[in-house]
């Protein structure tokens, strides 16, 4: 999927270079940062999507403050991995799916299974996004779930119409919906207000899992936060945003992956050292800010469930609808409506990111560009039918949300392992290759996620 080019931005960035001194200057201005903002902002919605609502509500309702540590741990790991993903696009000029295809030598016997697995992760992600839209419509307008399942599928019309416009409009769309989400959750926290700060601090730093169900939810929280499709798409977003704002050396384009040099001291990307370092600093700062806000929002979703349920283990009767109804009864209808509005905003915005990610994965791995309308309709249909059947059978959408996030956690290694590998190799990264400390942190992150998944599987079996 090609990124539309806003030509007016390049001269504005050149203006900033002139004001900062010589072309080699690495000083950054606030205006430069604002021009860059977009990639991490868009990716951050993956860390506040309806899957997070499901796992965070279950954690707060069932175990009060005990699983806060899982949310903060997941946010920290996500921040590191998203930083690596964005840096990969900036340093190499390729996104993650393209590099994986290059490592497979383009052989279909390797790329096709990998692509199918990546598509399965994207489908599991879309299930949570779709459920968020359905639940938001149900709560806000009182429409029966079965009809919401149909109306929720129509978000593809809004989304795909927008996708044909300039890319900066999509960034603005994300900014509006994320603002609604963040302000709404913060307002709910202020209204509820009474939390045990000592317990908040203790639950944030002391790992606890009172029972196997708590472990299941904790792994789901990790899967809801460290999202496979977000790791794929961030490298694409940062690479293209750099092309949008920057000026390649001699106006050259990045070479194809088959032309990638084998010498470790040869830089194949077509930007200067100073340009890449400056852009990476902008990317790092945006990632820290955006994902810190996402982490606070996740903790907020968990906390708002505590006063209502007081943590007596997982309540099988807990649904998003009963939670909102209980909040409205205690604190007034406005707080319930606002919470449902944040859920709807989460579903709509995360659907947009999922569509972009799916297209990036397909093009990068198998070199095919499916018409975006056809792709989105197929992806949504895959989730509409099983979700509708589940609703007709009386299964809880909240339970579906949690299970979808656990599946995502099990699939995180798919993009995570190659991401850590590529960013640790000078061949791909040049001077932006991971340092020893970053490599150590990345390996610890990989080991922890694999350990949690392994522990979950042994517990289930």
Secondary structure, 3 states (H helix, E strand, C coil): CCCCCCHHHHHHHHHHHHHCCCCCCCCCCHHHHHHHCCHHHHHHHHHCCHHHHHHHHHHHHHHCCCCHHHHHHHHHHHHHHHHHHHHHHHHHCCCHHHHHHHHCCCCHHHHHHHHHHHHHHHHHHHHHHHHHHHHHHHHHHCCCHHHHHHHHHCHHHHHHHHHCCCHHHHHHHHHHHHHHHHHHHHHHHHHHCCCCHHHHHHHHHCCCCCCHHHHHHHHHHHHHHCCHHHHHHHHHHHHHHHHHHCCCHHHCCCCCHHHCCCCCCCCCCCCCHHHHHHHHHHHHHHHHHHHHHHHHHHHHHHHHCHHHHCCCCCCCCCCHHHHHHHHHHHHCHHHHHHHHHHHHHHHHHHHHHHHHHHHHHHHHHHCCCCCHHHHHHHHHHHHHHHHHHHHHCCCCHHHHHHHHHHHHHHHCHHHHHHHHHHHCCHHHHHHHCCCHHHHHHHHHHHHHHHHHHHHHHHHHC
